[in-house]
Amino acid sequence: MLDDRESLLRRLHEMRSEHRDLDTVIARLEADRGDQLQVQRLKKRKLKLKDEIAWLESRLLPDIIA
């Protein structure tokens, strides 16, 4: 179980890093008035990553009984 948690944490770190990198790339493309289709695709990927990050975080946090 510890290995599973560690692999989830590692994946979460990778996804957060990719999410930050996409911010940078999108900002550059928009500043340069780059390919809008590419910008849309990157934004869609970024949203998908955000959803996956939220899902992973929910798996890693223990359930709290109120």
C-alpha atoms as an extended CHARMM CRD file, in Angstrom:
* protein
*
        66  EXT
         1         1  MET       CA              0.0000000000        0.0000000000        0.0000000000  PROA      1               0.0000000000
         2         2  LEU       CA              2.9060000000        2.3530000000        0.7370000000  PROA      2               0.0000000000
         3         3  ASP       CA              4.2890000000        1.8210000000       -2.7650000000  PROA      3               0.0000000000
         4         4  ASP       CA              0.8730000000        2.6240000000       -4.2090000000  PROA      4               0.0000000000
         5         5  ARG       CA              0.6810000000        5.8590000000       -2.2090000000  PROA      5               0.0000000000
         6         6  GLU       CA              4.2030000000        6.8030000000       -3.2660000000  PROA      6               0.0000000000
         7         7  SER       CA              3.4120000000        6.1650000000       -6.9210000000  PROA      7               0.0000000000
         8         8  LEU       CA              0.2560000000        8.3010000000       -6.6270000000  PROA      8               0.0000000000
         9         9  LEU       CA              2.2490000000       11.0990000000       -5.0150000000  PROA      9               0.0000000000
        10        10  ARG       CA              4.8800000000       10.8690000000       -7.7410000000  PROA      10              0.0000000000
        11        11  ARG       CA              2.1960000000       10.9960000000      -10.4400000000  PROA      11              0.0000000000
        12        12  LEU       CA              0.5280000000       13.9380000000       -8.6990000000  PROA      12              0.0000000000
        13        13  HSD       CA              3.8280000000       15.8190000000       -8.6760000000  PROA      13              0.0000000000
        14        14  GLU       CA              4.3300000000       15.1180000000      -12.3900000000  PROA      14              0.0000000000
        15        15  MET       CA              0.8330000000       16.2980000000      -13.2260000000  PROA      15              0.0000000000
        16        16  ARG       CA              1.2050000000       19.5170000000      -11.2240000000  PROA      16              0.0000000000
        17        17  SER       CA              4.4910000000       20.1980000000      -12.9860000000  PROA      17              0.0000000000
        18        18  GLU       CA              2.9160000000       19.6550000000      -16.4060000000  PROA      18              0.0000000000
        19        19  HSD       CA              0.0160000000       21.9250000000      -15.3950000000  PROA      19              0.0000000000
        20        20  ARG       CA              2.4690000000       24.7330000000      -14.5130000000  PROA      20              0.0000000000
        21        21  ASP       CA              4.3840000000       24.1780000000      -17.7430000000  PROA      21              0.0000000000
        22        22  LEU       CA              1.1780000000       24.4760000000      -19.7370000000  PROA      22              0.0000000000
        23        23  ASP       CA              0.5230000000       27.8390000000      -18.0590000000  PROA      23              0.0000000000
        24        24  THR       CA              3.8400000000       29.0940000000      -19.3640000000  PROA      24              0.0000000000
        25        25  VAL       CA              3.3770000000       27.7510000000      -22.8840000000  PROA      25              0.0000000000
        26        26  ILE       CA             -0.1830000000       29.0880000000      -23.1600000000  PROA      26              0.0000000000
        27        27  ALA       CA              0.8790000000       32.5300000000      -21.9330000000  PROA      27              0.0000000000
        28        28  ARG       CA              3.6720000000       32.6730000000      -24.5150000000  PROA      28              0.0000000000
        29        29  LEU       CA              1.4330000000       31.5910000000      -27.3620000000  PROA      29              0.0000000000
        30        30  GLU       CA             -1.2260000000       34.1070000000      -26.4090000000  PROA      30              0.0000000000
        31        31  ALA       CA              1.3370000000       36.9170000000      -26.0680000000  PROA      31              0.0000000000
        32        32  ASP       CA              2.7560000000       36.0970000000      -29.4940000000  PROA      32              0.0000000000
        33        33  ARG       CA             -0.7470000000       35.7050000000      -30.9270000000  PROA      33              0.0000000000
        34        34  GLY       CA              0.1910000000       32.1610000000      -31.8290000000  PROA      34              0.0000000000
        35        35  ASP       CA             -1.9360000000       29.3910000000      -33.2490000000  PROA      35              0.0000000000
        36        36  GLN       CA             -5.3280000000       29.6930000000      -31.5400000000  PROA      36              0.0000000000
        37        37  LEU       CA             -6.1960000000       26.0740000000      -32.2410000000  PROA      37              0.0000000000
        38        38  GLN       CA             -3.0380000000       24.9960000000      -30.4300000000  PROA      38              0.0000000000
        39        39  VAL       CA             -3.9000000000       27.3040000000      -27.5240000000  PROA      39              0.0000000000
        40        40  GLN       CA             -7.3680000000       25.7440000000      -27.2940000000  PROA      40              0.0000000000
        41        41  ARG       CA             -5.8930000000       22.2440000000      -27.2680000000  PROA      41              0.0000000000
        42        42  LEU       CA             -3.4150000000       23.1660000000      -24.5560000000  PROA      42              0.0000000000
        43        43  LYS       CA             -6.1490000000       24.7420000000      -22.4420000000  PROA      43              0.0000000000
        44        44  LYS       CA             -8.2490000000       21.6120000000      -22.8350000000  PROA      44              0.0000000000
        45        45  ARG       CA             -5.2850000000       19.4820000000      -21.7350000000  PROA      45              0.0000000000
        46        46  LYS       CA             -4.7500000000       21.8020000000      -18.7780000000  PROA      46              0.0000000000
        47        47  LEU       CA             -8.3920000000       21.4050000000      -17.6880000000  PROA      47              0.0000000000
        48        48  LYS       CA             -8.1400000000       17.6400000000      -17.9910000000  PROA      48              0.0000000000
        49        49  LEU       CA             -5.0130000000       17.6970000000      -15.8450000000  PROA      49              0.0000000000
        50        50  LYS       CA             -6.7850000000       19.8350000000      -13.2610000000  PROA      50              0.0000000000
        51        51  ASP       CA             -9.5790000000       17.2530000000      -13.0130000000  PROA      51              0.0000000000
        52        52  GLU       CA             -7.0880000000       14.3930000000      -12.7290000000  PROA      52              0.0000000000
        53        53  ILE       CA             -5.1340000000       16.2630000000      -10.0420000000  PROA      53              0.0000000000
        54        54  ALA       CA             -8.3130000000       16.8110000000       -8.0280000000  PROA      54              0.0000000000
        55        55  TRP       CA             -9.2000000000       13.1170000000       -8.3700000000  PROA      55              0.0000000000
        56        56  LEU       CA             -5.7420000000       12.0160000000       -7.2240000000  PROA      56              0.0000000000
        57        57  GLU       CA             -5.7950000000       14.4190000000       -4.2900000000  PROA      57              0.0000000000
        58        58  SER       CA             -9.1430000000       13.0130000000       -3.1940000000  PROA      58              0.0000000000
        59        59  ARG       CA             -7.6800000000        9.4890000000       -3.3180000000  PROA      59              0.0000000000
        60        60  LEU       CA             -4.6920000000       10.5180000000       -1.2210000000  PROA      60              0.0000000000
        61        61  LEU       CA             -6.6070000000       12.3520000000        1.4980000000  PROA      61              0.0000000000
        62        62  PRO       CA             -8.2070000000       10.1130000000        4.1010000000  PROA      62              0.0000000000
        63        63  ASP       CA            -11.9580000000       10.2960000000        4.5220000000  PROA      63              0.0000000000
        64        64  ILE       CA            -12.8860000000       12.4990000000        7.4560000000  PROA      64              0.0000000000
        65        65  ILE       CA            -16.0220000000       11.5620000000        9.3160000000  PROA      65              0.0000000000
        66        66  ALA       CA            -17.7220000000       14.6780000000       10.6490000000  PROA      66              0.0000000000
